[in-house]
Amino acid sequence: EPEVTQTPSHQVTQMGQEVILRCVPISNHLYFYWYRQILGQKVEFLVSFYNNEISEKSEIFDDQFSVERPDGSNFTLKIRSTKLEDSAMYFCASSDRPSGAFFGQGTRLTVV
Amino acid sequence: DQQVKQNSPSLSVQEGRISILNCDYTNSMFDYFLWYKKYPAEGPTFLISISSIKDKNEDGRFTVFLNKSAKHLSLHIVPSQPGDSAVYFCAVHSSNTGKLIFGQGTTLQVKP
């Protein structure tokens, strides 16, 4: 069964460093998303991406965040200068239509 | 931003009995309603969805009910099994924005 894959599963980084979280969406999907879940809180929307551009972003997705689809198969989330409060599980999701996204296993980001 | 509320943080049910998980939303413009199941350290797994033009959708042991006038969504699991123990998130989708908005989650425990 096709699935969304994310790497790495766990990333530890020092505050102020840049991180890149990687995702390989399901191959025929057109809609791509990043969500995050801070420990003990709900899953929060970060950004949606369609037709090679951001279609919507939340207030969390400030100038420190960016997304790319560099080669037609990968979908990356970059955080330029990480803060302690960026520590969370980051989930990539993809969909072949505007509803019912399928999620990856997540990357646990720990900023120390 | 409390557009989606799951007022019960936890639910405990005996194996074989019915589990009923509830969700309330505020915006009548949402067009799809979804339930996701999540185990610790894994991504949300899509369970079942319902379009706003329907009031019931059934898939095996899982049934989702939509009451648009009350802006209320529920997930029925019958019979409940110990393997159903997980956190259940309801999510709503708006065709205007493409993003999913999640509730806070309800932790279901099914006791053998």
Boltz contact constraints between the chains, C-beta under 6 A:
constraints:
  - contact:
      token1: [A, 42]
      token2: [B, 102]
      max_distance: 6.0
  - contact:
      token1: [A, 42]
      token2: [B, 104]
      max_distance: 6.0
  - contact:
      token1: [A, 43]
      token2: [B, 102]
      max_distance: 6.0
  - contact:
      token1: [A, 45]
      token2: [B, 99]
      max_distance: 6.0
  - contact:
      token1: [A, 48]
      token2: [B, 98]
      max_distance: 6.0
  - contact:
      token1: [A, 48]
      token2: [B, 99]
      max_distance: 6.0
  - contact:
      token1: [A, 55]
      token2: [B, 98]
      max_distance: 6.0
  - contact:
      token1: [A, 56]
      token2: [B, 97]
      max_distance: 6.0
  - contact:
      token1: [A, 56]
      token2: [B, 99]
      max_distance: 6.0
  - contact:
      token1: [A, 91]
      token2: [B, 43]
      max_distance: 6.0
  - contact:
      token1: [A, 98]
      token2: [B, 95]
      max_distance: 6.0
  - contact:
      token1: [A, 98]
      token2: [B, 98]
      max_distance: 6.0
  - contact:
      token1: [A, 99]
      token2: [B, 32]
      max_distance: 6.0
  - contact:
      token1: [A, 99]
      token2: [B, 93]
      max_distance: 6.0
  - contact:
      token1: [A, 100]
      token2: [B, 49]
      max_distance: 6.0
  - contact:
      token1: [A, 103]
      token2: [B, 43]
      max_distance: 6.0
  - contact:
      token1: [A, 103]
      token2: [B, 44]
      max_distance: 6.0
  - contact:
      token1: [A, 104]
      token2: [B, 43]
      max_distance: 6.0
  - contact:
      token1: [A, 105]
      token2: [B, 42]
      max_distance: 6.0
  - contact:
      token1: [A, 105]
      token2: [B, 43]
      max_distance: 6.0
  - contact:
      token1: [A, 106]
      token2: [B, 43]
      max_distance: 6.0
